[in-house]
Amino acid sequence: MMVSSLASIIDHTLLKPEATATDIDRLCREALEYKFAAVCVNPWWVSRAAERLKGSNVRVCTVVGFPLGVTTTEAKAAETKEAVGDGASEIDMVMNIGAFKSEDFQGVEEDVRAVVRAAAGRTVKVILETGLLDEGEIRRACELAKAAGAYFVKTSTGFGPGGATAEAVRIMRGTLGREMGVKASGGIRSLAAVKKMVAAGANRIGTSSGVAIMKELMAGE
């Protein structure tokens, strides 16, 4: 795997509640240095990240309905509109897992569609929290995200039970074919883990270990 191709699929992520302005600035500097696809930050930091990354190719991604997914649809749409106004170009929203488990599939699809509409053409990724779902549920959740107009499905928040697994990524990719993106996120801390996820079908990686992974790759070349 080449340095440039690896960097171009990494969302350089910092979603810890205790992250400071200094931490966000460092995240943005690292993203610029390594040419990562995006930084992924909490909504409070979107405008700061957008300012730091202005004029670059690094996108600003933020999270909506995070990390539980059970805020109202109206709240998710409002969060999305505000984030877009602040400079976000990618939205990682958490699916309403409780509604999904209740088989309110129409409600789940409408929840995603409201965020897609509020994002006004920007990339929306739907976090499924695959650690809480079986294979059939992962497939159904992918289908709902697709029907609602999302661009990606994503494995995990990183705050739920377990993180990304190659098996979950395989199921997601197998369900969607090549029509949508698959983002693996949660517990990916090594080059070997990245390669495993990419081999399973992921075309975006969310990780807080992006710099360490890049250094690992460069040390091996």
N, C-alpha and C positions, 0 to 999 in steps of 0.2 A: 504493500500500500504506500503510495507516494505521500509526502508531507502535505502538498497542496490539496490533494483529493481528500485526505483525512480531515484537514482543517475545515474544508468547505461543507462538511456534514455535521459539525459539532455546534450545538447550542451551549455556549459557555454560561453556566448556571450558578446563580447565588440566590437562594430563596429562604435562607435562614432568617428567622425573625430578628435576630440580634445584629444582622449586617448593618454596618455604618456607611455614611457617605464616603468615607475613605476607602472602605471595602468595595463599594460600587465603582469608584473611580479606578481602582486597581483592576477590577474585572474588565472595565472598558479598555484600559491600556493594554491588557493582555490580549483581548479580542482583536485589537488593532494590530498588535505585534504579530500574532499567529494567523491573522486573517480568518478567524472563525466565522461561521455562517451568521451567528446571532449571539447576543447576550440575552439571558432569560432572568428577569428580575421581578420582584413584587411591584404592584401598581404604584405604590408611593414613589418609587425610584425611576419610573419611566421617563419623566421629563428630564431628569438629570442625565440618565444614560443617553437619551436622544441628543442632548446638548453635547455630551462628550464624544459622540460618534458621528456628529454632523459632517456631511461631505464624504463619508466613508461608505464602503459596501457592507459593513456589518449592520445587520438588522437589530431592531429592539423588539424582543418578545416579552410578553407579560402573561400572568396567570389570572384566570377569572373563575369565581366560585371556588376558590382554592382554600384549603386542600380537600374539603369534604364533598363539594358538589351540590349541597342541599340548600343554598340560598335560592330565592325565588327567581323565576325566569326574568322578571322585570329588573331585578337587581343585577343579574348577570348581563343583561343587555345594557343597562346604565353603566356598569363597570367597563364594558367593552367600548362604549361610545367615549367615555372619559379617557380611557387608555389610548384610543386612536387619536383623540384630540391632543394628547400629551406627546404623541410621537411614536406610539407602538405600531409596528407593521405586521406583527404576528401575535395571535391570541391563543394561548393554551387553556382551554376551559375544561372543568371537571364535569363529567356526565353525572346526572342525578342517579346515583347508584341505588338508593332506596326506592325511588320511583320505578327504576328498571326491574329491581327484584320483586316489586309489587305487580309487575307485568303491565304497567302503565306505559306501554311502548309509544303511544301517540304523544303523551306528555313529554317523554324523553326526547322524541324527535322534534317536537315543537320548541323545547328548551334549547336544543342545539341550533335549530333554524333561526331562532330569535337572535342568538349571538352572531351567526353567520350574516344575518341582515344588518345588525349593528356594526359589524366589522367592515361593511361596505366594500367588499372585494378583496380585503386583506386575508392573509392565510389564517385559517382557524384549524387548530388541532384539538381533537376531543380525547381527553384523558379518561381511559376506561377503568383504571385501577384493577388490572387483570388478576392481581393476587386475591381478589374477592370474587372472581368469576370462574366458572368451569368452561370447558371448551365450547359447548353449545351457546353459552351466554356471551362469550367473546365474539363468536361469529354473529350472533344477533345484534350485539352492540355495534359491531363494524357496519352492518347493513343499515342500522338506524342512522349512524353518523354520515354514511354515504348518501342516504336518502335526503338528509337534511342539508346537504350541500357543503359539508366540511371538506377540507383539503387533505387532512391527515387524521390518523388515529394514533394515540400515544399510549404506552403501556401503563405508566404509573406516575403518581405524584412525587414519590420518594418519601412520603410521609405515611403511607399505608402499609399493609402487611406484605412484606417481600417487595422486591423491585422487578426490574425487567428480567424475563427469562427468554432464552432462545426459542423455547417451545411456544410461548405466547406470541412471539414475533412471527413464527412460522404459521400459526393459525391465522393471525391477522393478515399476513401477506397472502396466504392461500385463499382466504375469503374474498379479498379485494382485488386480486390479480395485480396489474400494474396501474390501475386507474387512480389510486390514491397513495399518498405517502404513509409510511409507518415510522414512527419515532419511538426508539427504545430509550427509556429513561428510568433511573432508580437503581443505584448500586453499581453503576458502570465505572470502574476505577482503574482499569488497566487496558493496555493495547490488546491483549488476548481477548478480553471481554468485548471490546469494540468489534474485533474481527469476527467473533462468534455471532454477534447481533447482525452485522452486515451480511454474513453468510446465510443467516436465517431469513433475511429479507428487509432489514431496516435500512432506510436511506436518510435518516437523521438520528443523531445521538445526543441526548441530553445528559450532561455530566458536569459536576463541579470539579472534576479532576482533569480538565482539558489540557492544562499546561503540563502536568505530569505525564499524561498520555503522549503528548507531542514530543516531549523530551525523551521518552522511552523509544519512540519511533526513530527519532533522529540519532539516538545513541546506537541503534542497531544498523544504521545505513553505512 
